[in-house]
Amino acid sequence: MATAGRDRPATSEDNGFVTTCGRRIAVRCLRLAPAEQPISRVALDVGRDQGGEPGVWAALTAGEARDLARLLLLHAGLAEHGTEPVGPTCKDSPSP
């Protein structure tokens, strides 16, 4: 039975998407298995831009991934409703 939206079963294609500016953003579970204690992280990979410039990635703990998800949902809501941001804007952020 086919379902839509959040009710869809997860597939291998559900680990990422391409933004309108052409970057592929992928999210995966990263597991490292050292002998003494396995390590699990959520890997966030922002791929190359349309001009071929390298992307970035981050390995987040489960708590850090939840914090990021909360912030993304908060700011998505602000963007949808045209509300002023709560924190610094992109122009206020330091350049890499």
Helices and strands as residue ranges (DSSP letters): G 5-7, G 12-15, E 16-18, E 24-32, E 39-46, E 56-60, H 62-81, G 90-92
